[in-house]
Amino acid sequence: MTTVVVADDHPLMLDAVAGLFRAPAFEVLARCQDGLQARNAIQQHRPDLAVLDVHMPRVTGLELLAQARTEGWPTRILLLTAGLE
């Protein structure tokens, strides 16, 4: 089973993306509404995959990706965005 943390500041997108990851292949460990919550959930749960919105309050998905690379997190990061501004 692949463990997942999902983060998006838009509740409908958060629900939609989290809904894509269903048992028995996936287990969503946390659903986060901002980057700080996502960072805490990733550090606490150590999921296999984190699906992050690029633009989130407090800490962006890009900042989390940079932190993951710098600190050598084992979690794979997938960035999503509806469009770049």
C-alpha positions, -999 to 999 in steps of 0.1 A, spaced: 0 0 0 13 35 -9 8 61 17 -1 97 7 -3 132 21 -24 156 0 -23 194 4 -43 221 -14 -58 253 -1 -90 249 -21 -113 225 -3 -130 212 -35 -96 204 -51 -84 189 -18 -114 165 -17 -110 157 -54 -73 149 -53 -76 129 -21 -105 110 -36 -82 97 -64 -61 77 -39 -83 48 -28 -78 16 -9 -65 -10 -13 -36 5 -33 -34 38 -14 -39 52 21 -43 90 26 -26 97 59 -34 135 60 -53 162 41 -38 196 45 -51 231 37 -17 249 37 19 242 33 28 244 70 2 217 78 16 197 48 52 199 61 42 188 96 22 159 82 51 148 59 76 150 88 52 131 112 39 104 89 68 99 64 44 90 35 56 74 3 41 103 -17 30 139 -11 7 156 -36 11 193 -31 -5 224 -47 22 248 -60 5 279 -45 -5 275 -9 -5 299 21 23 299 47 46 275 28 43 268 -10 46 235 -27 78 247 -43 93 256 -10 84 222 4 100 206 -26 132 226 -20 132 216 17 126 179 8 156 179 -16 179 198 9 170 176 38 168 143 19 132 134 27 123 99 14 89 111 4 83 116 -33 68 150 -42 42 155 -69 33 192 -75 -1 202 -89 -13 236 -101 -43 249 -120 -21 275 -137 8 297 -131 3 334 -124 
